[in-house]
């Protein structure tokens, strides 16, 4: 069998399994089979079946166990595992800070709106805890930056929309600085004030207010990030 032909057959198997998954013919935990089973089912060599299984595993579609009773099962699913991989691909394609921040704005504004509608008492407690931690670390701007990132993620998590959460995690890998070299104590205090007001709006269930405040907040973050990357001039007084 020629290498090109083997690769083509392997890709066909991967496509068929993926399509069956999307068509709900498979569900998490279903047994797909062993390498030998797959080879027999698709009429291919075990080399082709092995290559297909490796690809399916790399894509997160199956989990493979070795030994007696082993084989491939449809994975339970953990999209957070691939958030960083998506971030790497975004970075490699050369997306601009403006593109990333525009996407972040769309995700976070909807996330804040849904958080106001769906947040539980536990979610609110988490937001309050992060605010207290940020207040305690306001003199350490690197630590404060990490707490700010965690607060934004906690707002998205309070939306109880897993798609938004994973998208934000991926974008934050690209957009959120590990060290905020342009931060100042005054800036940190302004951020903390905005975050406090945002937590209040979410706790009150004010979806429109939470969305509007987050929109303004992320627009100001965008201005700073874009300026830091030299793409345009910063607004003279940004709040984030």
N, C-alpha and C positions, 0 to 999 in steps of 0.2 A: 504494500500500500504506500503510495507516495505521501510525503509529509504534508503537502498542501491538501490532499484529499482527506487525510486523517484529521487535520485541523477543521476542515469544513464539516465533517460528520460530527465532530465534538461540538461545534457551535450549534448545529441543528438540534442536538440533544438538549443543550443548555436552553435554547429558545423554546423547545417544546415543554420542558419542565417549568420554565418561567411563565409561559402562556397559560399552562394548566393551573399554576398558582393564582394568577390574576383572574382566571375564570372560576376560581373557588372549587376546583376539582381536587385540590390539595388543601389541607389545613395544618397548622403547626403540630408537630409531633407525628404526622403520618410517616410510615416507613416507605422510603423510596426504593430501597433494595441495596444489595451488595454490588460490587464491581461486576461480578459474574452475572448477577440478575440483570443489570443494565445492559450488558453486552448482548445477552440473549434477547431481551425485550426489543432492542433497536437493531438487532442483526449486525452488530459491529464487533471489532476485536476488543479484547480487554484493555488494550493500550488506549484505544479511543474512549472507552467507558471511563477509564481511570482519569484521563485528561478532562473529560466532561465533569466528573465529580470534583476534581480539584478546582475547576472554574466555578462551579456551583457553590463550593465551600467558600472560595474567595469573595464571591458576591454576597455571602451571608444567607443564601437560600437554603442550604442544607448544613447539618452538623454530622460529622462522620466519627464513628467509633470503630476502633480496631479490635481484632480478636474475636473470640467466640461470641456469637450473639450480636456482633457488630454490623456495620453498614451505615447507610445514609438515611437520615430522617429530615423532614422539613423543619427548618429552624423555628424557634419560638419568636424570634424577632427582637432586635435591640438596635433601633435606628441611631441611637447616640454613638454607637461604635463607629459609625460611618460619617459622623459630623466633621471630624477632623480631616478625613480623606476628602470630603467635598471642599473643605476650606483650602486644602493643598491644591486641588484642581483649579479653584477660583483664582488662587494666587498665581499659579503657573500660566493661566491664560492672560494675566496682566490686567485684571479688572482694576479700575481706578478707585480711589478712596470715595469719590462722589457716587459711583455706581453702588458700592457696598453700603454706603450710608443711606442712600435712597431706599435700598431694599430693607435695611434695618429699620428705617422710619416706618415703612409700610407694615412690617411685622410687629414692631413694638406698639404702634398706635392701636392696632386691632387687639393686640395682646392685653393692653391696659383696659380697653373697653370690655373685653370678655372677662377680665379679672374682676372688674366691678360687678359683673353679672353673676359670676360663678365662684368667687373666692369663698373658702370655708374659714372657720375660726382658726384652724391650724395655719392656713395660708397667711392670714392677717398677723398671727403671732410671729410667723417667720419674717415677715416684712418689718415688724417692730423690732425684732431681735437684730436684724441686719442694720437697721437705723441706729440702734444703740451701739453696736460694734463700730460702725463708721464714726459715730460721735466720739467714742473712746480713742479712736486711732487718727483723729483729724490732724494731729501733729506729725504723723508719718504718712506722707502723701502717697507712697507706693502701696502701703497697706490700705489706705483710704480708697485708692483706685480699685483695688481688688474687691473691697466691700461694695463699691458702687456697681461693679460688674455683676456681682452676686445678687444685688438688689434688682437690677434689670432682669436677670434671669428668673428671680423669684416672682416677679410680676408676671412674666410669661407663663411660668408654671401655674400660677394662680388662675390663669385663663382656662386650665384643664383642656387645652388643645395641644396634643402631642406634636402635631405637625409644625405648629408655630414654635414650640420649644426647641425642636431639633434644628429648625432653620436658624433660629437665633444663636444657638450654640455654635453652629458652623460659621456664621458670619462673625461672631465675636472672636473666633480664632484669628480672623484676618484684621478686624477693625479695632479690637480693644488692645491698647498698649499694655505691656507688662510693667513698664515704668512710664509714668506720665511726666515727661520732662518739662512740660509747659504748665503744669498745675501749680497753683499757689494756695496758701491758706485761705485767702479771700474767696477764691474760686471754689474750694472745698466747702466752705460755709454756704455758698449759694446753691451748690449741688445738694447739700444736705437739706436745705430748706425746701427745694423743689421735691425731693424724694419724700420728705415728711408730708407735704401737701398731697402728693400723689397717693400715699398710703391712706390718708384721711378720705380722699375721694373714693378709693376702692372700698374701704370699710363702710362708707355710707351707701355704696351701691350706685354712685353717680357715674354711669357709664360714659355719658357725653362729656362730662367734666374731665374724667380720667383720660379719655382719648385726646381731648384738646390740649391738656397739659403735657401729656407725653409727646404729642406732636411738636409742640413748641420746644420741649426739652431736647428731643432728638435733632431738630433742625439746628439748634445751637451747637450740639455735639458735632453735627455734620460740618458746620462752619469751621470749627477748630481742627477737625481731622483733615479736611481738605486743605486748609492753610498749612498744616504741619507737613503735608506731602507736597507742598509747593504748587498745587493745582490752581489756586486762586487766592485772592486776598481774604484774610479773616475779617469777620465783623469786629469792630473795635471793642464792643462789649458783649462777649458771649458768656452765657451763664453756666456752661457745663464743661 
